[in-house]
Amino acid sequence: MQHEITEQSASSSKESSNKMESPIDESKQLNDGVHLMNNSAGYRYPAEPAVRKRLESFMQLKLGLMIHWSPATQLGSIESWPLCDGDGDWSQREIDWTDRETFKQQYWDTPKTFNPVKFDPEKWAKIAKECGFRYVVFTSKHHDGFCMYDSAYSDYKITNPLCPFSKNPKADILKEVIDAFRKEGMAISVYYSKPDWHHEDFWSPDFGKPTTRHANYDPSKHPEHWNRYVDFVHDQLTELCANYGEIDVLWLDGSWIRPEINHQDIRLSEIVKKIRNTTQPHLIVVDRTVGGENENILTPEQTVPETQMSVPWESCISIGKGFSFHYEEELKTSYKLIHLFIDIISKGGNLALNITPQPDGSLPHAQVHTLRRFGRWVRANEKAIYRSKISPCRGNMAIRYTRVDDTDFAFFLYPQDPIMPNTLILNVEEGKKVNSVHHVRTNDALDFKQDGTKLVVDTSDLSMLHAEAAECFEISYC
């Protein structure tokens, strides 16, 4: 189904079922739009030395700011998914419309009224840096196909003259975000959706009304449509990697687009190789939950793995209940975010924390307030966070560990109110002799006694001023 930004959008009157057999149980890959994590056992490190080197440095950044934003923000509903009737049981629950088709048409037309005049990427980037973020993940295009950049291959984009914001000097939103965050020294991760429900060779009017998230035809039976779609994807990935400077990560969403499901092969390895041989030799690729050579980072969504993982991984977790903007939103507290972050880094992962700008381009005050409280804790304990790896010290629910170089860091998680016991029992690596213990937030040296791998630390005189959520202790060895 084609939905260009036109004065009056046309809809197809043809209807047919487009459900096809799949050899993969998609419920194990996707649940209510949430991608489930791939098993780390089959992880394959990239073969290219430049990519492996960049991957190692990227995983040391630990904290990224993810941003989902598009014209659909104006509706205050879930992004993209309400367009797909096959996922309507969960994605259309909050739509207060008697006619779903009318809602969908309004959704497709949201670019005509999108004019985020308060968009200030420099301010976004400064807030992110202030809060300790080291990279950004920005949605260049979600499943609905709207491009937040000046694509040469689509009219459904922010720079289309029928979009009011197209006249703004900052109309190429992706470029402005990348430039602003790069200026603050942050790495760049570009989100791109493999499925494009707007493109006429994905949801094609030639095959009736789409009913699932897949192409509404069998690509093996209609290669002329599918090959045009693959060319389109390759062209867009090429322009993203050629026109916006150095890109660290190409973050590909839409795990159901894979050869094993309905023959939906976009020949990803072919275009990745081409990009790495031309514009981005170090490019990290995240082909979510698909596995193999193009899933360089595992990406559990809205969850944290139960155990440590030695392969590269990044949990993408929203500051609210979902990844899309809602006018009334219940946010996670800074307390909750701090505990989540400690859980993630102690298990060897990164956190990509998602925020949702408002329709006018400004960041919601409540989200910024929470970010800043979270960020103060991050900056106070940053020596235990960045460049950290899994520590050999055994943790538990109340105490977690990271290691930076040869130094271990222990995090004590307050269960509720910040009340510190007079003594703290920590674990240290077997065979190591402890030289000193310091409280990271105050840099106070603390008295301790070591008995093998057991370390008893005197915390009776610890200052509780500015204490929040968790304390960190630096364990230096002789």
C-alpha positions, 0 to 999 in steps of 0.5 A: 500500500503506497501512502505518499505525502499528497494532498489526498492519500488514496487507499486500496480497495482490494483485499486478500489474505497475505498469511504465509507459512513460516518455518520459524516460530515468530513468537519466540522472536517477537512479543507484542512488538518487543524483540526477544534476545538471541541465545549468546551461544551462537554468537559470531565475532566479526571477521574484520579487524577494524570492526572488531576493534571498533566493537571493543571500544564501543562496548566500553562506552556503556551508556547510550541515549536512544531516541524514538521520534517521528510525526506520529508523535503527534498522536501520542500512540504506539509508533508504526504498529497500529498500522498492522492489523495482525498486531492490532490486538495489542497495538490498537488497544489505546486508539480511541477511534470508532473506525480503525481505517480512519485512524490509519489514514490520519496516521499516514497523514501526520507528516502534513502537520509535523512542525517541531519548531522547538527541536534543539539537537544541541540542547539534547546533546548537552543534556546527554553529555551532562548525564554521562551518555557516551553515544546516541541511537536515533531512529532514521526510519521506523516500520511506518517508512517515514524518513527523518532524513533527506532520503533520495529514495523516498518522498515520505520524508521530513524534507518533503515540501508538504511537511511544514518542517521541510522549510526549517534550516534544521529539516534534515533531523538525522543530520542535525542530531548526528552533528550535535551529538558528535560535537559533544564527543559521542559515538553514533548509532543509526536505527533503521527499520528493514521492513517499510510498510509505506513502500509499494513493493513491501505492502504492495497494492497489487496484492490487496490489503496487508494484514501482517507485518510481512510483505503481503506477497511471497517474494519467491513468487513475485521476485520483481517486487521483492528485488525492487524492494531490496534495491531500495533498502540497499540504496537507503543503507548506502546513503545513510553510511555515505552522507552523514560522516562516520557511523559507528553502528547500523542498528537494524530493527525488524527481525522478521525480515530474514530469508527463513521467514517467507523468503524475505532475504534482503541480502544484508551481507552483500550490502554490509560488505559493500559499505565496509569496503567503501565508506565505513570500514569499521561499521558495527551491524546489529541485525536484531535476533537474526544471528550470524555474521551481521548480529555484532551486538545482541539487543535484549529489549525491555529486559536484562539477561539473568546472567553475565554474558561475555559476548557484546550486548546492549539492553534497550530499555525505555524511560517510560512504559514504551518507546513511543511518546505518550501525553500521559506517561509513567516514568521509571524513577532514577532509583530504578534506572540506577539499579537497572544500569548496575545490573547491566554493567555488572553482567558485561552489557551496555544500556541504551536508554530510550527517551521520547521527544514531544511533537514540538521537538522539546524534551518532556520536563519530567524525562529530563528531570529523571535523566539528570538525577540518574546522570548525577549518580553516573557522573559521581561513579563514572570511574567504575562504569566506563571501560568496565568489564565483568569482574571475577568477584561473586555478586548477589542481589545487593552487591554487584561488581565491575572491573576496570583494568586491574581494579574491582568496584563493588556496588551496594544497592540500597533496598529502599531508603539509603541506609548503610550498615556499619560494616559491608562484607565484599568478595575479592578475587582469589589469590589477590591481596587488597591494598586499599578500599575507597568510597568512590562518591567521596573518595574517602579511604575506608578501613578493612580486614581481609580474610582470603576472598572475604573483605570486611569494610568499615562503613560506619563513618560514611557520609550519607550526604547526596546518597542515592540508590547505590554506593560504589567502592573501589578495591585496589590490589597490591 
